């Protein structure tokens, strides 16, 4: 049932579309790499 969802992923930090193999999966989110993941955490931390 999640087929459509898996078709395209965007980095939650920089919002680029990601290619399957390259993404970095953490905390139910997809990122370009560790850096973007960190950026995302920063943003989240700033929000709360
Ligand atoms: Zn990114």
mmCIF file of the protein (N, C-alpha, C, O) and its ligand, coordinates in Angstrom:
data_MODEL
# 
_entry.id   MODEL 
# 
loop_
_entity.id 
_entity.type 
_entity.pdbx_number_of_molecules 
1 polymer     1 
2 non-polymer 1 
# 
_entity_poly.entity_id                      1 
_entity_poly.type                           'polypeptide(L)' 
_entity_poly.nstd_linkage                   no 
_entity_poly.nstd_monomer                   no 
_entity_poly.pdbx_seq_one_letter_code       
;(UNK)(UNK)(UNK)(UNK)(UNK)(UNK)(UNK)(UNK)(UNK)(UNK)(UNK)(UNK)(UNK)(UNK)(UNK)(UNK)
(UNK)(UNK)(UNK)(UNK)(UNK)(UNK)(UNK)(UNK)(UNK)(UNK)(UNK)(UNK)(UNK)(UNK)(UNK)(UNK)
(UNK)(UNK)(UNK)(UNK)(UNK)(UNK)(UNK)(UNK)(UNK)(UNK)(UNK)(UNK)(UNK)(UNK)(UNK)(UNK)
;
_entity_poly.pdbx_seq_one_letter_code_can   XXXXXXXXXXXXXXXXXXXXXXXXXXXXXXXXXXXXXXXXXXXXXXXX 
_entity_poly.pdbx_strand_id                 A 
# 
loop_
_entity_poly_seq.entity_id 
_entity_poly_seq.num 
_entity_poly_seq.mon_id 
_entity_poly_seq.hetero 
1 1  UNK n 
1 2  UNK n 
1 3  UNK n 
1 4  UNK n 
1 5  UNK n 
1 6  UNK n 
1 7  UNK n 
1 8  UNK n 
1 9  UNK n 
1 10 UNK n 
1 11 UNK n 
1 12 UNK n 
1 13 UNK n 
1 14 UNK n 
1 15 UNK n 
1 16 UNK n 
1 17 UNK n 
1 18 UNK n 
1 19 UNK n 
1 20 UNK n 
1 21 UNK n 
1 22 UNK n 
1 23 UNK n 
1 24 UNK n 
1 25 UNK n 
1 26 UNK n 
1 27 UNK n 
1 28 UNK n 
1 29 UNK n 
1 30 UNK n 
1 31 UNK n 
1 32 UNK n 
1 33 UNK n 
1 34 UNK n 
1 35 UNK n 
1 36 UNK n 
1 37 UNK n 
1 38 UNK n 
1 39 UNK n 
1 40 UNK n 
1 41 UNK n 
1 42 UNK n 
1 43 UNK n 
1 44 UNK n 
1 45 UNK n 
1 46 UNK n 
1 47 UNK n 
1 48 UNK n 
# 
loop_
_struct_asym.id 
_struct_asym.entity_id 
A 1 
B 2 
# 
loop_
_chem_comp.id 
_chem_comp.type 
_chem_comp.mon_nstd_flag 
UNK 'L-peptide linking' . 
ZN  non-polymer         . 
# 
_pdbx_entity_nonpoly.entity_id   2 
_pdbx_entity_nonpoly.name        ? 
_pdbx_entity_nonpoly.comp_id     ZN 
# 
_pdbx_nonpoly_scheme.asym_id         B 
_pdbx_nonpoly_scheme.entity_id       2 
_pdbx_nonpoly_scheme.mon_id          ZN 
_pdbx_nonpoly_scheme.ndb_seq_num     1 
_pdbx_nonpoly_scheme.pdb_seq_num     101 
_pdbx_nonpoly_scheme.auth_seq_num    101 
_pdbx_nonpoly_scheme.pdb_mon_id      ZN 
_pdbx_nonpoly_scheme.auth_mon_id     ZN 
_pdbx_nonpoly_scheme.pdb_strand_id   A 
_pdbx_nonpoly_scheme.pdb_ins_code    . 
# 
loop_
_atom_site.group_PDB 
_atom_site.id 
_atom_site.type_symbol 
_atom_site.label_atom_id 
_atom_site.label_alt_id 
_atom_site.label_comp_id 
_atom_site.label_asym_id 
_atom_site.label_entity_id 
_atom_site.label_seq_id 
_atom_site.pdbx_PDB_ins_code 
_atom_site.Cartn_x 
_atom_site.Cartn_y 
_atom_site.Cartn_z 
_atom_site.occupancy 
_atom_site.B_iso_or_equiv 
_atom_site.pdbx_formal_charge 
_atom_site.auth_seq_id 
_atom_site.auth_comp_id 
_atom_site.auth_asym_id 
_atom_site.auth_atom_id 
_atom_site.pdbx_PDB_model_num 
ATOM   1   N  N  . UNK A 1 1  ? 0.818  -1.220 0.000  1.00 0.00 ? 1   UNK A N  1 
ATOM   2   C  CA . UNK A 1 1  ? 0.000  0.000  0.000  1.00 0.00 ? 1   UNK A CA 1 
ATOM   3   C  C  . UNK A 1 1  ? 0.849  1.266  0.000  1.00 0.00 ? 1   UNK A C  1 
ATOM   4   O  O  . UNK A 1 1  ? 0.346  2.361  -0.252 1.00 0.00 ? 1   UNK A O  1 
ATOM   5   N  N  . UNK A 1 2  ? 2.108  1.109  0.278  1.00 0.00 ? 2   UNK A N  1 
ATOM   6   C  CA . UNK A 1 2  ? 2.976  2.287  0.376  1.00 0.00 ? 2   UNK A CA 1 
ATOM   7   C  C  . UNK A 1 2  ? 3.738  2.534  -0.926 1.00 0.00 ? 2   UNK A C  1 
ATOM   8   O  O  . UNK A 1 2  ? 4.711  3.288  -0.955 1.00 0.00 ? 2   UNK A O  1 
ATOM   9   N  N  . UNK A 1 3  ? 3.293  1.905  -1.975 1.00 0.00 ? 3   UNK A N  1 
ATOM   10  C  CA . UNK A 1 3  ? 4.032  2.010  -3.231 1.00 0.00 ? 3   UNK A CA 1 
ATOM   11  C  C  . UNK A 1 3  ? 4.225  3.456  -3.678 1.00 0.00 ? 3   UNK A C  1 
ATOM   12  O  O  . UNK A 1 3  ? 5.344  3.880  -3.965 1.00 0.00 ? 3   UNK A O  1 
ATOM   13  N  N  . UNK A 1 4  ? 3.152  4.192  -3.733 1.00 0.00 ? 4   UNK A N  1 
ATOM   14  C  CA . UNK A 1 4  ? 3.233  5.558  -4.221 1.00 0.00 ? 4   UNK A CA 1 
ATOM   15  C  C  . UNK A 1 4  ? 4.164  6.380  -3.348 1.00 0.00 ? 4   UNK A C  1 
ATOM   16  O  O  . UNK A 1 4  ? 4.918  7.228  -3.827 1.00 0.00 ? 4   UNK A O  1 
ATOM   17  N  N  . UNK A 1 5  ? 4.093  6.111  -2.084 1.00 0.00 ? 5   UNK A N  1 
ATOM   18  C  CA . UNK A 1 5  ? 4.939  6.864  -1.172 1.00 0.00 ? 5   UNK A CA 1 
ATOM   19  C  C  . UNK A 1 5  ? 6.415  6.610  -1.439 1.00 0.00 ? 5   UNK A C  1 
ATOM   20  O  O  . UNK A 1 5  ? 7.246  7.513  -1.342 1.00 0.00 ? 5   UNK A O  1 
ATOM   21  N  N  . UNK A 1 6  ? 6.720  5.383  -1.771 1.00 0.00 ? 6   UNK A N  1 
ATOM   22  C  CA . UNK A 1 6  ? 8.124  5.047  -1.945 1.00 0.00 ? 6   UNK A CA 1 
ATOM   23  C  C  . UNK A 1 6  ? 8.687  5.563  -3.257 1.00 0.00 ? 6   UNK A C  1 
ATOM   24  O  O  . UNK A 1 6  ? 9.901  5.592  -3.455 1.00 0.00 ? 6   UNK A O  1 
ATOM   25  N  N  . UNK A 1 7  ? 7.804  5.965  -4.142 1.00 0.00 ? 7   UNK A N  1 
ATOM   26  C  CA . UNK A 1 7  ? 8.292  6.361  -5.456 1.00 0.00 ? 7   UNK A CA 1 
ATOM   27  C  C  . UNK A 1 7  ? 9.170  7.592  -5.415 1.00 0.00 ? 7   UNK A C  1 
ATOM   28  O  O  . UNK A 1 7  ? 10.214 7.635  -6.066 1.00 0.00 ? 7   UNK A O  1 
ATOM   29  N  N  . UNK A 1 8  ? 8.763  8.578  -4.670 1.00 0.00 ? 8   UNK A N  1 
ATOM   30  C  CA . UNK A 1 8  ? 9.657  9.725  -4.592 1.00 0.00 ? 8   UNK A CA 1 
ATOM   31  C  C  . UNK A 1 8  ? 9.845  10.187 -3.158 1.00 0.00 ? 8   UNK A C  1 
ATOM   32  O  O  . UNK A 1 8  ? 8.900  10.329 -2.382 1.00 0.00 ? 8   UNK A O  1 
ATOM   33  N  N  . UNK A 1 9  ? 11.081 10.409 -2.853 1.00 0.00 ? 9   UNK A N  1 
ATOM   34  C  CA . UNK A 1 9  ? 11.434 10.877 -1.529 1.00 0.00 ? 9   UNK A CA 1 
ATOM   35  C  C  . UNK A 1 9  ? 12.128 12.213 -1.681 1.00 0.00 ? 9   UNK A C  1 
ATOM   36  O  O  . UNK A 1 9  ? 12.901 12.441 -2.612 1.00 0.00 ? 9   UNK A O  1 
ATOM   37  N  N  . UNK A 1 10 ? 11.833 13.073 -0.753 1.00 0.00 ? 10  UNK A N  1 
ATOM   38  C  CA . UNK A 1 10 ? 12.563 14.324 -0.734 1.00 0.00 ? 10  UNK A CA 1 
ATOM   39  C  C  . UNK A 1 10 ? 13.318 14.442 0.578  1.00 0.00 ? 10  UNK A C  1 
ATOM   40  O  O  . UNK A 1 10 ? 12.867 14.002 1.635  1.00 0.00 ? 10  UNK A O  1 
ATOM   41  N  N  . UNK A 1 11 ? 14.440 15.032 0.464  1.00 0.00 ? 11  UNK A N  1 
ATOM   42  C  CA . UNK A 1 11 ? 15.214 15.274 1.662  1.00 0.00 ? 11  UNK A CA 1 
ATOM   43  C  C  . UNK A 1 11 ? 14.436 16.225 2.563  1.00 0.00 ? 11  UNK A C  1 
ATOM   44  O  O  . UNK A 1 11 ? 13.954 17.262 2.108  1.00 0.00 ? 11  UNK A O  1 
ATOM   45  N  N  . UNK A 1 12 ? 14.317 15.878 3.817  1.00 0.00 ? 12  UNK A N  1 
ATOM   46  C  CA . UNK A 1 12 ? 13.539 16.713 4.723  1.00 0.00 ? 12  UNK A CA 1 
ATOM   47  C  C  . UNK A 1 12 ? 14.279 17.976 5.125  1.00 0.00 ? 12  UNK A C  1 
ATOM   48  O  O  . UNK A 1 12 ? 13.691 18.898 5.691  1.00 0.00 ? 12  UNK A O  1 
ATOM   49  N  N  . UNK A 1 13 ? 15.544 18.014 4.838  1.00 0.00 ? 13  UNK A N  1 
ATOM   50  C  CA . UNK A 1 13 ? 16.328 19.194 5.194  1.00 0.00 ? 13  UNK A CA 1 
ATOM   51  C  C  . UNK A 1 13 ? 16.391 20.176 4.033  1.00 0.00 ? 13  UNK A C  1 
ATOM   52  O  O  . UNK A 1 13 ? 16.040 21.345 4.196  1.00 0.00 ? 13  UNK A O  1 
ATOM   53  N  N  . UNK A 1 14 ? 16.825 19.726 2.881  1.00 0.00 ? 14  UNK A N  1 
ATOM   54  C  CA . UNK A 1 14 ? 17.005 20.650 1.757  1.00 0.00 ? 14  UNK A CA 1 
ATOM   55  C  C  . UNK A 1 14 ? 15.938 20.460 0.695  1.00 0.00 ? 14  UNK A C  1 
ATOM   56  O  O  . UNK A 1 14 ? 15.869 21.224 -0.268 1.00 0.00 ? 14  UNK A O  1 
ATOM   57  N  N  . UNK A 1 15 ? 15.106 19.443 0.869  1.00 0.00 ? 15  UNK A N  1 
ATOM   58  C  CA . UNK A 1 15 ? 13.948 19.246 -0.005 1.00 0.00 ? 15  UNK A CA 1 
ATOM   59  C  C  . UNK A 1 15 ? 14.298 18.853 -1.427 1.00 0.00 ? 15  UNK A C  1 
ATOM   60  O  O  . UNK A 1 15 ? 13.465 18.985 -2.323 1.00 0.00 ? 15  UNK A O  1 
ATOM   61  N  N  . UNK A 1 16 ? 15.471 18.388 -1.645 1.00 0.00 ? 16  UNK A N  1 
ATOM   62  C  CA . UNK A 1 16 ? 15.814 17.849 -2.956 1.00 0.00 ? 16  UNK A CA 1 
ATOM   63  C  C  . UNK A 1 16 ? 15.192 16.474 -3.094 1.00 0.00 ? 16  UNK A C  1 
ATOM   64  O  O  . UNK A 1 16 ? 15.008 15.763 -2.106 1.00 0.00 ? 16  UNK A O  1 
ATOM   65  N  N  . UNK A 1 17 ? 14.875 16.108 -4.306 1.00 0.00 ? 17  UNK A N  1 
ATOM   66  C  CA . UNK A 1 17 ? 14.390 14.753 -4.507 1.00 0.00 ? 17  UNK A CA 1 
ATOM   67  C  C  . UNK A 1 17 ? 15.588 13.806 -4.460 1.00 0.00 ? 17  UNK A C  1 
ATOM   68  O  O  . UNK A 1 17 ? 16.676 14.123 -4.942 1.00 0.00 ? 17  UNK A O  1 
ATOM   69  N  N  . UNK A 1 18 ? 15.359 12.652 -3.873 1.00 0.00 ? 18  UNK A N  1 
ATOM   70  C  CA . UNK A 1 18 ? 16.476 11.752 -3.630 1.00 0.00 ? 18  UNK A CA 1 
ATOM   71  C  C  . UNK A 1 18 ? 16.416 10.538 -4.533 1.00 0.00 ? 18  UNK A C  1 
ATOM   72  O  O  . UNK A 1 18 ? 15.343 10.044 -4.878 1.00 0.00 ? 18  UNK A O  1 
ATOM   73  N  N  . UNK A 1 19 ? 17.575 10.080 -4.901 1.00 0.00 ? 19  UNK A N  1 
ATOM   74  C  CA . UNK A 1 19 ? 17.627 8.825  -5.654 1.00 0.00 ? 19  UNK A CA 1 
ATOM   75  C  C  . UNK A 1 19 ? 17.705 7.669  -4.664 1.00 0.00 ? 19  UNK A C  1 
ATOM   76  O  O  . UNK A 1 19 ? 18.282 7.768  -3.580 1.00 0.00 ? 19  UNK A O  1 
ATOM   77  N  N  . UNK A 1 20 ? 17.114 6.606  -5.079 1.00 0.00 ? 20  UNK A N  1 
ATOM   78  C  CA . UNK A 1 20 ? 16.895 5.494  -4.167 1.00 0.00 ? 20  UNK A CA 1 
ATOM   79  C  C  . UNK A 1 20 ? 18.116 5.129  -3.339 1.00 0.00 ? 20  UNK A C  1 
ATOM   80  O  O  . UNK A 1 20 ? 18.058 5.049  -2.112 1.00 0.00 ? 20  UNK A O  1 
ATOM   81  N  N  . UNK A 1 21 ? 19.199 4.915  -4.024 1.00 0.00 ? 21  UNK A N  1 
ATOM   82  C  CA . UNK A 1 21 ? 20.345 4.342  -3.322 1.00 0.00 ? 21  UNK A CA 1 
ATOM   83  C  C  . UNK A 1 21 ? 21.040 5.337  -2.413 1.00 0.00 ? 21  UNK A C  1 
ATOM   84  O  O  . UNK A 1 21 ? 21.651 4.974  -1.408 1.00 0.00 ? 21  UNK A O  1 
ATOM   85  N  N  . UNK A 1 22 ? 20.932 6.581  -2.787 1.00 0.00 ? 22  UNK A N  1 
ATOM   86  C  CA . UNK A 1 22 ? 21.737 7.559  -2.069 1.00 0.00 ? 22  UNK A CA 1 
ATOM   87  C  C  . UNK A 1 22 ? 21.144 8.017  -0.746 1.00 0.00 ? 22  UNK A C  1 
ATOM   88  O  O  . UNK A 1 22 ? 21.871 8.546  0.094  1.00 0.00 ? 22  UNK A O  1 
ATOM   89  N  N  . UNK A 1 23 ? 19.861 7.833  -0.537 1.00 0.00 ? 23  UNK A N  1 
ATOM   90  C  CA . UNK A 1 23 ? 19.345 8.446  0.657  1.00 0.00 ? 23  UNK A CA 1 
ATOM   91  C  C  . UNK A 1 23 ? 19.793 7.821  1.943  1.00 0.00 ? 23  UNK A C  1 
ATOM   92  O  O  . UNK A 1 23 ? 20.235 6.676  2.036  1.00 0.00 ? 23  UNK A O  1 
ATOM   93  N  N  . UNK A 1 24 ? 19.646 8.649  2.903  1.00 0.00 ? 24  UNK A N  1 
ATOM   94  C  CA . UNK A 1 24 ? 20.081 8.349  4.247  1.00 0.00 ? 24  UNK A CA 1 
ATOM   95  C  C  . UNK A 1 24 ? 18.828 8.362  5.101  1.00 0.00 ? 24  UNK A C  1 
ATOM   96  O  O  . UNK A 1 24 ? 18.175 9.395  5.245  1.00 0.00 ? 24  UNK A O  1 
ATOM   97  N  N  . UNK A 1 25 ? 18.504 7.243  5.649  1.00 0.00 ? 25  UNK A N  1 
ATOM   98  C  CA . UNK A 1 25 ? 17.218 7.102  6.312  1.00 0.00 ? 25  UNK A CA 1 
ATOM   99  C  C  . UNK A 1 25 ? 17.376 7.149  7.818  1.00 0.00 ? 25  UNK A C  1 
ATOM   100 O  O  . UNK A 1 25 ? 18.107 6.353  8.407  1.00 0.00 ? 25  UNK A O  1 
ATOM   101 N  N  . UNK A 1 26 ? 16.694 8.072  8.419  1.00 0.00 ? 26  UNK A N  1 
ATOM   102 C  CA . UNK A 1 26 ? 16.760 8.234  9.867  1.00 0.00 ? 26  UNK A CA 1 
ATOM   103 C  C  . UNK A 1 26 ? 15.436 8.777  10.387 1.00 0.00 ? 26  UNK A C  1 
ATOM   104 O  O  . UNK A 1 26 ? 14.791 9.592  9.727  1.00 0.00 ? 26  UNK A O  1 
ATOM   105 N  N  . UNK A 1 27 ? 15.041 8.330  11.552 1.00 0.00 ? 27  UNK A N  1 
ATOM   106 C  CA . UNK A 1 27 ? 13.847 8.894  12.196 1.00 0.00 ? 27  UNK A CA 1 
ATOM   107 C  C  . UNK A 1 27 ? 12.650 9.026  11.259 1.00 0.00 ? 27  UNK A C  1 
ATOM   108 O  O  . UNK A 1 27 ? 11.949 10.038 11.280 1.00 0.00 ? 27  UNK A O  1 
ATOM   109 N  N  . UNK A 1 28 ? 12.421 8.023  10.451 1.00 0.00 ? 28  UNK A N  1 
ATOM   110 C  CA . UNK A 1 28 ? 11.290 8.053  9.529  1.00 0.00 ? 28  UNK A CA 1 
ATOM   111 C  C  . UNK A 1 28 ? 11.392 9.159  8.494  1.00 0.00 ? 28  UNK A C  1 
ATOM   112 O  O  . UNK A 1 28 ? 10.384 9.546  7.903  1.00 0.00 ? 28  UNK A O  1 
ATOM   113 N  N  . UNK A 1 29 ? 12.569 9.664  8.270  1.00 0.00 ? 29  UNK A N  1 
ATOM   114 C  CA . UNK A 1 29 ? 12.729 10.692 7.265  1.00 0.00 ? 29  UNK A CA 1 
ATOM   115 C  C  . UNK A 1 29 ? 13.863 10.316 6.338  1.00 0.00 ? 29  UNK A C  1 
ATOM   116 O  O  . UNK A 1 29 ? 14.703 9.483  6.677  1.00 0.00 ? 29  UNK A O  1 
ATOM   117 N  N  . UNK A 1 30 ? 13.888 10.923 5.180  1.00 0.00 ? 30  UNK A N  1 
ATOM   118 C  CA . UNK A 1 30 ? 14.946 10.637 4.227  1.00 0.00 ? 30  UNK A CA 1 
ATOM   119 C  C  . UNK A 1 30 ? 15.766 11.890 3.964  1.00 0.00 ? 30  UNK A C  1 
ATOM   120 O  O  . UNK A 1 30 ? 15.236 12.995 3.850  1.00 0.00 ? 30  UNK A O  1 
ATOM   121 N  N  . UNK A 1 31 ? 17.052 11.687 3.873  1.00 0.00 ? 31  UNK A N  1 
ATOM   122 C  CA . UNK A 1 31 ? 17.969 12.809 3.734  1.00 0.00 ? 31  UNK A CA 1 
ATOM   123 C  C  . UNK A 1 31 ? 19.038 12.484 2.710  1.00 0.00 ? 31  UNK A C  1 
ATOM   124 O  O  . UNK A 1 31 ? 19.266 11.321 2.378  1.00 0.00 ? 31  UNK A O  1 
ATOM   125 N  N  . UNK A 1 32 ? 19.689 13.519 2.216  1.00 0.00 ? 32  UNK A N  1 
ATOM   126 C  CA . UNK A 1 32 ? 20.782 13.302 1.271  1.00 0.00 ? 32  UNK A CA 1 
ATOM   127 C  C  . UNK A 1 32 ? 21.911 12.560 1.961  1.00 0.00 ? 32  UNK A C  1 
ATOM   128 O  O  . UNK A 1 32 ? 22.517 11.650 1.394  1.00 0.00 ? 32  UNK A O  1 
ATOM   129 N  N  . UNK A 1 33 ? 22.177 12.954 3.168  1.00 0.00 ? 33  UNK A N  1 
ATOM   130 C  CA . UNK A 1 33 ? 23.337 12.430 3.882  1.00 0.00 ? 33  UNK A CA 1 
ATOM   131 C  C  . UNK A 1 33 ? 23.247 12.841 5.342  1.00 0.00 ? 33  UNK A C  1 
ATOM   132 O  O  . UNK A 1 33 ? 22.256 13.423 5.783  1.00 0.00 ? 33  UNK A O  1 
ATOM   133 N  N  . UNK A 1 34 ? 24.268 12.537 6.056  1.00 0.00 ? 34  UNK A N  1 
ATOM   134 C  CA . UNK A 1 34 ? 24.274 12.861 7.482  1.00 0.00 ? 34  UNK A CA 1 
ATOM   135 C  C  . UNK A 1 34 ? 24.139 14.357 7.716  1.00 0.00 ? 34  UNK A C  1 
ATOM   136 O  O  . UNK A 1 34 ? 23.463 14.795 8.647  1.00 0.00 ? 34  UNK A O  1 
ATOM   137 N  N  . UNK A 1 35 ? 24.780 15.122 6.871  1.00 0.00 ? 35  UNK A N  1 
ATOM   138 C  CA . UNK A 1 35 ? 24.724 16.569 7.056  1.00 0.00 ? 35  UNK A CA 1 
ATOM   139 C  C  . UNK A 1 35 ? 23.292 17.070 7.033  1.00 0.00 ? 35  UNK A C  1 
ATOM   140 O  O  . UNK A 1 35 ? 22.879 17.844 7.897  1.00 0.00 ? 35  UNK A O  1 
ATOM   141 N  N  . UNK A 1 36 ? 22.550 16.628 6.055  1.00 0.00 ? 36  UNK A N  1 
ATOM   142 C  CA . UNK A 1 36 ? 21.170 17.072 5.958  1.00 0.00 ? 36  UNK A CA 1 
ATOM   143 C  C  . UNK A 1 36 ? 20.374 16.573 7.154  1.00 0.00 ? 36  UNK A C  1 
ATOM   144 O  O  . UNK A 1 36 ? 19.476 17.262 7.639  1.00 0.00 ? 36  UNK A O  1 
ATOM   145 N  N  . UNK A 1 37 ? 20.690 15.425 7.609  1.00 0.00 ? 37  UNK A N  1 
ATOM   146 C  CA . UNK A 1 37 ? 20.005 14.903 8.792  1.00 0.00 ? 37  UNK A CA 1 
ATOM   147 C  C  . UNK A 1 37 ? 20.281 15.812 9.984  1.00 0.00 ? 37  UNK A C  1 
ATOM   148 O  O  . UNK A 1 37 ? 19.379 16.130 10.758 1.00 0.00 ? 37  UNK A O  1 
ATOM   149 N  N  . UNK A 1 38 ? 21.498 16.213 10.117 1.00 0.00 ? 38  UNK A N  1 
ATOM   150 C  CA . UNK A 1 38 ? 21.847 17.113 11.221 1.00 0.00 ? 38  UNK A CA 1 
ATOM   151 C  C  . UNK A 1 38 ? 21.114 18.437 11.084 1.00 0.00 ? 38  UNK A C  1 
ATOM   152 O  O  . UNK A 1 38 ? 20.593 18.979 12.059 1.00 0.00 ? 38  UNK A O  1 
ATOM   153 N  N  . UNK A 1 39 ? 21.084 18.940 9.879  1.00 0.00 ? 39  UNK A N  1 
ATOM   154 C  CA . UNK A 1 39 ? 20.378 20.197 9.634  1.00 0.00 ? 39  UNK A CA 1 
ATOM   155 C  C  . UNK A 1 39 ? 18.924 20.071 10.059 1.00 0.00 ? 39  UNK A C  1 
ATOM   156 O  O  . UNK A 1 39 ? 18.348 20.969 10.673 1.00 0.00 ? 39  UNK A O  1 
ATOM   157 N  N  . UNK A 1 40 ? 18.363 18.948 9.718  1.00 0.00 ? 40  UNK A N  1 
ATOM   158 C  CA . UNK A 1 40 ? 16.966 18.707 10.060 1.00 0.00 ? 40  UNK A CA 1 
ATOM   159 C  C  . UNK A 1 40 ? 16.796 18.709 11.575 1.00 0.00 ? 40  UNK A C  1 
ATOM   160 O  O  . UNK A 1 40 ? 15.856 19.307 12.098 1.00 0.00 ? 40  UNK A O  1 
ATOM   161 N  N  . UNK A 1 41 ? 17.692 18.049 12.265 1.00 0.00 ? 41  UNK A N  1 
ATOM   162 C  CA . UNK A 1 41 ? 17.602 18.009 13.723 1.00 0.00 ? 41  UNK A CA 1 
ATOM   163 C  C  . UNK A 1 41 ? 17.706 19.411 14.306 1.00 0.00 ? 41  UNK A C  1 
ATOM   164 O  O  . UNK A 1 41 ? 17.012 19.763 15.260 1.00 0.00 ? 41  UNK A O  1 
ATOM   165 N  N  . UNK A 1 42 ? 18.576 20.186 13.719 1.00 0.00 ? 42  UNK A N  1 
ATOM   166 C  CA . UNK A 1 42 ? 18.729 21.568 14.191 1.00 0.00 ? 42  UNK A CA 1 
ATOM   167 C  C  . UNK A 1 42 ? 17.419 22.322 14.034 1.00 0.00 ? 42  UNK A C  1 
ATOM   168 O  O  . UNK A 1 42 ? 16.948 22.998 14.949 1.00 0.00 ? 42  UNK A O  1 
ATOM   169 N  N  . UNK A 1 43 ? 16.855 22.185 12.864 1.00 0.00 ? 43  UNK A N  1 
ATOM   170 C  CA . UNK A 1 43 ? 15.586 22.876 12.612 1.00 0.00 ? 43  UNK A CA 1 
ATOM   171 C  C  . UNK A 1 43 ? 14.523 22.455 13.615 1.00 0.00 ? 43  UNK A C  1 
ATOM   172 O  O  . UNK A 1 43 ? 13.789 23.280 14.160 1.00 0.00 ? 43  UNK A O  1 
ATOM   173 N  N  . UNK A 1 44 ? 14.463 21.169 13.840 1.00 0.00 ? 44  UNK A N  1 
ATOM   174 C  CA . UNK A 1 44 ? 13.454 20.663 14.777 1.00 0.00 ? 44  UNK A CA 1 
ATOM   175 C  C  . UNK A 1 44 ? 13.721 21.210 16.169 1.00 0.00 ? 44  UNK A C  1 
ATOM   176 O  O  . UNK A 1 44 ? 12.801 21.621 16.875 1.00 0.00 ? 44  UNK A O  1 
ATOM   177 N  N  . UNK A 1 45 ? 14.961 21.212 16.546 1.00 0.00 ? 45  UNK A N  1 
ATOM   178 C  CA . UNK A 1 45 ? 15.323 21.686 17.872 1.00 0.00 ? 45  UNK A CA 1 
ATOM   179 C  C  . UNK A 1 45 ? 14.976 23.161 18.018 1.00 0.00 ? 45  UNK A C  1 
ATOM   180 O  O  . UNK A 1 45 ? 14.534 23.608 19.076 1.00 0.00 ? 45  UNK A O  1 
ATOM   181 N  N  . UNK A 1 46 ? 15.181 23.899 16.950 1.00 0.00 ? 46  UNK A N  1 
ATOM   182 C  CA . UNK A 1 46 ? 14.899 25.322 16.984 1.00 0.00 ? 46  UNK A CA 1 
ATOM   183 C  C  . UNK A 1 46 ? 13.401 25.588 17.122 1.00 0.00 ? 46  UNK A C  1 
ATOM   184 O  O  . UNK A 1 46 ? 12.975 26.562 17.742 1.00 0.00 ? 46  UNK A O  1 
ATOM   185 N  N  . UNK A 1 47 ? 12.630 24.702 16.533 1.00 0.00 ? 47  UNK A N  1 
ATOM   186 C  CA . UNK A 1 47 ? 11.187 24.882 16.553 1.00 0.00 ? 47  UNK A CA 1 
ATOM   187 C  C  . UNK A 1 47 ? 10.593 24.718 17.950 1.00 0.00 ? 47  UNK A C  1 
ATOM   188 O  O  . UNK A 1 47 ? 9.712  25.468 18.371 1.00 0.00 ? 47  UNK A O  1 
ATOM   189 N  N  . UNK A 1 48 ? 11.093 23.737 18.631 1.00 0.00 ? 48  UNK A N  1 
ATOM   190 C  CA . UNK A 1 48 ? 10.459 23.408 19.919 1.00 0.00 ? 48  UNK A CA 1 
ATOM   191 C  C  . UNK A 1 48 ? 11.016 24.207 21.077 1.00 0.00 ? 48  UNK A C  1 
ATOM   192 O  O  . UNK A 1 48 ? 10.578 24.034 22.214 1.00 0.00 ? 48  UNK A O  1 
HETATM 193 ZN ZN . ZN  B 2 .  ? 19.381 17.191 1.727  1.00 0.00 ? 101 ZN  A ZN 1 
# 
